Amino acid sequence: MQAPFDLSKISTKPGCYLYKDIVGEHIYIGKAKNLRKRVSSYFSKNHEDIKTAQLVEHIRDIDT
């Protein structure tokens, strides 16, 4: 799945990320040592876990 935002604009530094749905509500909050690497991982593979796959389908934007 293609990310609905530009992954290259996300920092490679540690921090928190907040995924938003189509209406701008936060649907997931996470943390990572490398934000770009972690966020990219959601869009670079098929997820066997149904919960994660459904989450990715609803992501429309991100706050860091």
N, C-alpha and C positions, 0 to 999 in steps of 0.2 A: 504494500500500500504506500502511496505517495503521501508524504507529510503535507498537511494543509497550510504550512508556513515554511519560511526559509530557515533550514537547519544551520546554515553557515553563519547566521547572525547570533547563534547561541554561544555563550562563553564556554571555554574549555576548563574553566576554574570550578572549584567546588561550590555547591550551593543547593538551593531548593528549587523545584519546578512545580508549577500548578497547571494542570490541564483544564481547559474550559470547553464546554459544549457549545452548540449552535446559538444558545441564548445568552452565553457569557457566564453561566454558572460554573463554579469550580467542581470538577468531578473526580479529581485525583490530585494528591499532594505527595511528592517524593523528594528524596535528597540524593545527591551523587557527588563523587569526588571529581568527576569530569562531566559537566552537564550535557555538553553536545554529544558525547559518546553514549551516555545513558538514554537521552531522549531519542537519538537516532536508532537505538536498538529496538524501540517499539515499532518502528516503521520499516525495518530492514529484514524482517523474517515473518514467517507464518507462526502464529502462536497456537500451540496445542491446547493451552488452557483456555476454555471458553470464556471465562470471566475477563481475561486479559484481551482476548480477541474482540469482545463486545466493547470494552473500554476504548480500544484503539479506533473502532468504527465511529465512536461519538466524539473524538477529539477534533476540535476545530481551531483552537488557538492555545497559546501557552504564555504564562507569566513566569519569570525567573527572578 
